[in-house]
Amino acid sequence: MSTSDLQTKFNDSDKENAMDDRYEEQESDDSIVYSAKIDEILGCKTYNPDQSKDEKRWLRKEYRNLINTTEENRLEYLRPESEGLIQNIRKANSLNRKVKNTHEATLDARLLVLTCNLGVQRARRMKLDNNSFDIDSYISKLITFMGGRQMDNDSDEHLELNWEAVGRLASRFTNRVPTSDFMLGPLSIETKEREKKIRHSLNKDKNSLKEPEQLKEKDIERQENETTRNVKMVFDILGENQPINFFEFIINPESFGQTVENLFYLSFLIRDGKVSIDDDSGQPILMLCQPPTSENYAEGLIKKQLVMEIDMNMWQELIEVYEINESVIPTRVSHKQTNGRWLG
């Protein structure tokens, strides 16, 4: 190793020691109180702030070396025949007995997490097939452990196997009381047969069936022509009765539906600018007017929209407030549909 490498190594060690000293100064009194409670429970001292710095530095060095060794030999420890992980746990247990401060405990936890992750990866790589697990060899060793190989080959005496020895060996690795479980396979369960429901076809009386009404182009055109005719009728009636209150004009005291229709037809005239609503007097007053020209819009005229909501209760209240007994717009005859034709 060259002089520069040694100098670099010493510098890194000095930096780690300086960081460790700063970390020690940041330990709070809460850790001391918490450790004192644990000491009372366990009956031993788990935290010792007076532990010598040389011993703490030695512990950190050993832990860091062990962590670096584990990371460098990661692939080697994942092999089934490797005992590196077991040696890691043994060394960590030996070092943990001397840990009395939080920083060293943190390094111990980091090493434990790294070792556990490698253990999980190693377990996932295990394959219980004929190449890695020999059932015959396992049974032969199990019989030998239970004393089955101690008799002579020429003797016909049958020696009982010592199953208690296997039980005592297995009891070291489990503290759980064995319970009996059941699998679905071995149980004799009667399979429930699915009931087949017979669906009967619904017989409909062809005479009672009604074909859907089909609208023709002439029916649609007639409806459009009727809307245009009613809009013109509303325009002519307003010309004869202007100026007039907005509600007194559209409300039909005999029909709520035709009141809504009158409002619908009037909206076309207001949209086209043929009718204006003046509310300077505090009441909406309808009057005919000249539709705005393109010059008016160029001068800054802006179109506005007004959404009005009316229901049965409001309709009845307006009739009582304005004392409307007769509709200004005559009541229209309702249309009836017969055999696909609209009659009015």
C-alpha positions as CSV (number, residue, x, y, z in Angstrom):
1,M,0.0,0.0,0.0
2,S,1.4,3.4,-1.0
3,T,1.9,6.4,1.3
4,S,-1.0,8.2,-0.4
5,D,-3.4,5.3,0.2
6,L,-2.4,5.2,3.9
7,Q,-2.9,9.0,4.2
8,T,-6.3,8.7,2.5
9,K,-7.4,5.9,4.8
10,F,-6.3,7.9,7.9
11,N,-8.2,11.0,6.7
12,D,-11.4,8.9,6.1
13,S,-11.0,7.5,9.6
14,D,-10.5,10.9,11.1
15,K,-13.6,12.2,9.3
16,E,-15.7,9.2,10.6
17,N,-14.5,9.8,14.2
18,A,-15.3,13.5,13.9
19,M,-18.8,12.7,12.7
20,D,-19.2,10.2,15.5
21,D,-18.2,12.8,18.1
22,R,-20.7,15.3,16.7
23,Y,-23.4,12.6,16.8
24,E,-22.6,11.8,20.4
25,E,-23.1,15.5,21.3
26,Q,-26.6,15.5,19.7
27,E,-27.9,12.6,21.9
28,S,-30.8,13.9,24.0
29,D,-31.7,13.3,27.6
30,D,-34.8,11.5,26.4
31,S,-32.6,8.5,25.4
32,I,-31.2,8.3,28.9
33,V,-34.7,8.3,30.5
34,Y,-36.0,5.7,28.1
35,S,-32.9,3.5,28.7
36,A,-33.3,3.8,32.4
37,K,-36.8,2.3,32.1
38,I,-35.5,-0.6,30.0
39,D,-32.8,-1.2,32.6
40,E,-35.4,-1.6,35.3
41,I,-37.3,-4.1,33.3
42,L,-34.3,-6.2,32.1
43,G,-32.3,-5.9,35.3
44,C,-29.2,-4.9,33.4
45,K,-27.6,-1.7,32.1
46,T,-28.3,-1.2,28.4
47,Y,-27.2,2.4,28.0
48,N,-24.0,3.8,29.3
49,P,-23.1,7.4,28.3
50,D,-19.8,7.0,30.1
51,Q,-18.5,4.3,27.9
52,S,-15.0,5.0,26.8
53,K,-14.6,6.6,23.3
54,D,-11.9,4.1,22.3
55,E,-14.3,1.2,22.9
56,K,-17.1,2.9,21.0
57,R,-14.8,3.7,18.1
58,W,-13.6,0.1,18.0
59,L,-17.2,-1.1,17.9
60,R,-18.0,1.2,15.1
61,K,-15.0,0.1,13.2
62,E,-15.8,-3.6,13.6
63,Y,-19.4,-3.0,12.6
64,R,-18.4,-1.0,9.5
65,N,-15.9,-3.6,8.5
66,L,-18.5,-6.3,8.9
67,I,-21.1,-4.4,6.8
68,N,-18.5,-3.7,4.0
69,T,-17.5,-7.4,4.0
70,T,-21.1,-8.5,3.7
71,E,-21.8,-6.2,0.8
72,E,-18.6,-7.3,-1.0
73,N,-19.3,-11.0,-0.5
74,R,-23.0,-10.7,-1.3
75,L,-22.9,-13.3,-4.2
76,E,-20.8,-15.7,-2.1
77,Y,-23.3,-15.6,0.8
78,L,-26.2,-16.4,-1.5
79,R,-24.8,-19.8,-2.3
80,P,-26.5,-22.7,-0.5
81,E,-23.3,-24.1,0.9
82,S,-22.0,-20.8,2.2
83,E,-22.0,-20.2,6.0
84,G,-21.1,-16.5,5.7
85,L,-24.5,-15.3,7.0
86,I,-24.3,-17.5,10.1
87,Q,-20.8,-16.2,10.8
88,N,-22.1,-12.6,10.4
89,I,-24.9,-13.3,13.0
90,R,-22.4,-14.8,15.4
91,K,-20.0,-11.8,15.1
92,A,-22.9,-9.4,15.4
93,N,-24.1,-11.1,18.6
94,S,-20.6,-10.9,20.1
95,L,-20.4,-7.2,19.3
96,N,-23.9,-6.5,20.5
97,R,-23.0,-7.5,24.0
98,K,-20.7,-4.5,24.2
99,V,-23.1,-2.0,22.6
100,K,-24.2,0.7,25.2
101,N,-25.0,3.7,22.9
102,T,-27.5,4.5,20.2
103,H,-24.9,5.1,17.4
104,E,-23.5,1.6,17.7
105,A,-27.0,0.2,18.0
106,T,-27.9,1.8,14.7
107,L,-24.9,0.2,13.0
108,D,-26.0,-3.2,14.5
109,A,-29.5,-2.7,13.2
110,R,-28.1,-1.8,9.7
111,L,-26.1,-5.0,9.7
112,L,-29.0,-7.1,10.8
113,V,-31.3,-5.7,8.0
114,L,-28.6,-6.4,5.4
115,T,-28.1,-9.9,6.7
116,C,-31.9,-10.5,6.7
117,N,-32.3,-9.3,3.2
118,L,-29.6,-11.7,2.0
119,G,-31.3,-14.5,3.9
120,V,-34.6,-13.8,2.1
121,Q,-32.9,-13.8,-1.3
122,R,-31.1,-17.0,-0.5
123,A,-34.3,-18.7,0.6
124,R,-36.0,-17.7,-2.6
125,R,-33.2,-19.4,-4.6
126,M,-33.5,-22.7,-2.8
127,K,-35.0,-25.5,-5.0
128,L,-36.5,-28.6,-3.4
129,D,-36.0,-30.9,-6.3
130,N,-34.2,-34.2,-6.9
131,N,-30.9,-32.5,-7.4
132,S,-30.7,-30.5,-4.2
133,F,-32.8,-32.6,-1.8
134,D,-32.4,-36.4,-1.7
135,I,-35.4,-37.9,0.0
136,D,-33.7,-41.3,0.4
137,S,-30.7,-39.8,2.0
138,Y,-32.9,-37.8,4.4
139,I,-34.9,-40.9,5.5
140,S,-31.7,-42.9,6.0
141,K,-30.2,-40.2,8.2
142,L,-33.4,-39.9,10.1
143,I,-33.6,-43.6,10.8
144,T,-30.0,-43.5,12.0
145,F,-30.7,-40.6,14.3
146,M,-33.6,-42.5,15.8
147,G,-31.4,-45.6,16.5
148,G,-32.5,-47.7,13.6
149,R,-29.0,-48.7,12.4
150,Q,-27.7,-50.0,15.7
151,M,-28.8,-53.7,15.2
152,D,-26.8,-56.3,13.4
153,N,-27.5,-57.1,9.8
154,D,-27.9,-60.8,10.6
155,S,-30.4,-60.2,13.5
156,D,-34.1,-60.5,12.8
157,E,-34.9,-58.5,15.9
158,H,-37.0,-55.5,15.1
159,L,-35.8,-52.4,16.9
160,E,-38.3,-49.6,17.6
161,L,-37.4,-46.1,16.4
162,N,-36.9,-43.4,19.0
163,W,-39.4,-40.8,17.8
164,E,-39.0,-38.9,21.1
165,A,-35.5,-37.9,20.1
166,V,-36.9,-36.3,16.9
167,G,-39.6,-34.5,19.0
168,R,-37.0,-33.1,21.4
169,L,-34.9,-31.9,18.5
170,A,-37.8,-30.2,16.8
171,S,-39.0,-28.6,20.0
172,R,-35.9,-26.4,20.0
173,F,-37.1,-24.6,16.9
174,T,-40.7,-23.9,17.8
175,N,-42.6,-22.8,20.8
176,R,-46.0,-23.1,19.2
177,V,-48.5,-25.8,20.2
178,P,-49.2,-28.0,17.2
179,T,-52.8,-27.9,16.0
180,S,-54.7,-30.1,13.6
181,D,-55.6,-28.7,10.3
182,F,-57.9,-29.9,7.5
183,M,-57.5,-29.7,3.8
184,L,-60.4,-29.7,1.4
185,G,-59.0,-32.6,-0.7
186,P,-59.1,-35.5,1.8
187,L,-62.5,-34.6,3.2
188,S,-65.4,-36.4,1.6
189,I,-67.7,-33.6,0.6
190,E,-70.7,-34.1,-1.5
191,T,-70.6,-31.9,-4.6
192,K,-73.7,-29.9,-5.0
193,E,-75.3,-30.3,-8.3
194,R,-76.2,-27.1,-10.0
195,E,-79.9,-26.8,-10.6
196,K,-80.8,-26.3,-14.1
197,K,-83.6,-23.8,-14.5
198,I,-85.8,-24.2,-17.5
199,R,-86.6,-20.8,-19.0
200,H,-89.9,-20.7,-20.7
201,S,-90.2,-18.4,-23.6
202,L,-92.7,-15.6,-23.1
203,N,-95.5,-15.9,-25.6
204,K,-96.8,-12.5,-26.5
205,D,-100.1,-11.8,-28.1
206,K,-99.3,-10.3,-31.5
207,N,-102.7,-8.5,-31.6
208,S,-101.9,-6.5,-28.4
209,L,-98.5,-5.4,-29.7
210,K,-98.2,-1.8,-30.9
211,E,-95.8,-0.6,-33.5
212,P,-93.7,2.5,-32.6
213,E,-94.9,5.7,-34.2
214,Q,-92.8,6.8,-37.1
215,L,-92.4,10.5,-37.9
216,K,-92.2,11.5,-41.4
217,E,-90.5,14.6,-42.9
218,K,-93.7,16.3,-43.5
219,D,-94.7,15.9,-39.8
220,I,-91.5,17.6,-38.7
221,E,-91.9,20.4,-41.3
222,R,-95.5,20.9,-40.1
223,Q,-94.3,21.2,-36.5
224,E,-91.7,23.8,-37.6
225,N,-94.2,25.7,-39.6
226,E,-96.6,25.7,-36.5
227,T,-93.8,27.2,-34.3
228,T,-93.2,29.9,-36.9
229,R,-96.9,30.7,-37.1
230,N,-97.3,31.0,-33.3
231,V,-94.3,33.3,-33.1
232,K,-95.8,35.6,-35.7
233,M,-99.2,35.4,-33.8
234,V,-97.5,36.5,-30.6
235,F,-95.8,39.3,-32.5
236,D,-99.1,40.6,-33.9
237,I,-100.9,40.4,-30.6
238,L,-98.1,42.3,-28.8
239,G,-98.3,45.0,-31.5
240,E,-102.0,45.5,-30.7
241,N,-101.5,45.6,-26.9
242,Q,-98.1,47.4,-26.4
243,P,-96.8,48.6,-24.0
244,I,-97.9,45.8,-21.7
245,N,-96.5,44.1,-18.6
246,F,-94.4,41.0,-19.3
247,F,-96.4,38.7,-17.0
248,E,-99.8,40.0,-18.0
249,F,-98.9,39.2,-21.6
250,I,-97.5,35.7,-21.4
251,I,-99.6,34.2,-18.5
252,N,-102.5,32.0,-19.4
253,P,-104.7,31.6,-16.2
254,E,-106.3,28.5,-17.8
255,S,-103.1,26.5,-18.7
256,F,-99.7,26.4,-17.1
257,G,-98.4,24.5,-20.2
258,Q,-99.5,27.3,-22.6
259,T,-97.9,29.9,-20.3
260,V,-94.6,28.2,-20.8
261,E,-95.2,28.0,-24.6
262,N,-96.0,31.7,-24.7
263,L,-92.7,32.4,-23.0
264,F,-91.0,30.1,-25.5
265,Y,-92.4,31.9,-28.5
266,L,-91.7,35.4,-27.0
267,S,-88.1,34.4,-26.5
268,F,-87.6,34.2,-30.3
269,L,-88.8,37.7,-30.8
270,I,-86.5,39.0,-28.0
271,R,-83.5,37.1,-29.4
272,D,-84.1,38.6,-32.8
273,G,-84.3,42.1,-31.3
274,K,-87.9,42.7,-32.4
275,V,-89.2,43.0,-28.8
276,S,-87.5,44.9,-26.0
277,I,-88.0,44.7,-22.2
278,D,-88.0,48.0,-20.3
279,D,-87.6,47.7,-16.5
280,D,-87.0,51.4,-15.7
281,S,-90.4,51.6,-14.0
282,G,-89.6,48.6,-11.7
283,Q,-91.8,46.3,-13.8
284,P,-90.8,44.5,-17.0
285,I,-92.6,46.2,-19.9
286,L,-92.8,44.7,-23.4
287,M,-92.6,46.9,-26.5
288,L,-91.9,46.3,-30.2
289,C,-88.6,47.7,-31.5
290,Q,-86.5,47.8,-34.6
291,P,-83.9,44.9,-34.7
292,P,-80.3,46.2,-34.3
293,T,-78.2,46.5,-37.4
294,S,-74.6,45.5,-37.9
295,E,-73.6,49.2,-37.4
296,N,-75.2,49.1,-33.9
297,Y,-73.1,46.1,-33.0
298,A,-70.0,47.8,-34.4
299,E,-70.7,50.8,-32.1
300,G,-70.5,48.5,-29.0
301,L,-74.0,47.0,-28.7
302,I,-73.8,43.7,-26.8
303,K,-76.3,40.9,-26.7
304,K,-77.5,39.7,-23.3
305,Q,-79.2,36.6,-22.2
306,L,-81.7,36.1,-19.4
307,V,-82.7,32.7,-18.0
308,M,-86.1,32.7,-16.4
309,E,-87.5,29.9,-14.2
310,I,-91.2,29.4,-13.6
311,D,-93.1,26.7,-11.8
312,M,-96.7,26.0,-10.8
313,N,-96.5,27.8,-7.5
314,M,-95.0,30.9,-9.2
315,W,-97.6,30.7,-11.9
316,Q,-100.4,30.7,-9.4
317,E,-98.9,33.6,-7.4
318,L,-98.5,35.7,-10.5
319,I,-102.1,35.2,-11.4
320,E,-103.2,36.4,-8.0
321,V,-100.8,39.4,-7.8
322,Y,-101.6,40.8,-11.3
323,E,-105.3,39.7,-11.0
324,I,-105.2,38.0,-14.4
325,N,-108.6,36.6,-15.3
326,E,-108.2,36.3,-19.1
327,S,-105.2,35.5,-21.3
328,V,-104.1,38.2,-23.7
329,I,-102.8,35.4,-26.0
330,P,-105.8,33.3,-26.9
331,T,-105.8,29.7,-25.6
332,R,-104.7,27.3,-28.4
333,V,-106.5,24.1,-29.1
334,S,-104.4,21.1,-28.0
335,H,-103.3,18.8,-30.8
336,K,-104.3,15.2,-30.9
337,Q,-102.4,12.4,-32.7
338,T,-104.3,9.8,-34.6
339,N,-102.7,7.0,-36.8
340,G,-99.4,8.8,-37.1
341,R,-101.0,12.1,-38.1
342,W,-101.1,15.3,-36.2
343,L,-104.5,17.0,-36.0
344,G,-105.2,20.4,-34.6
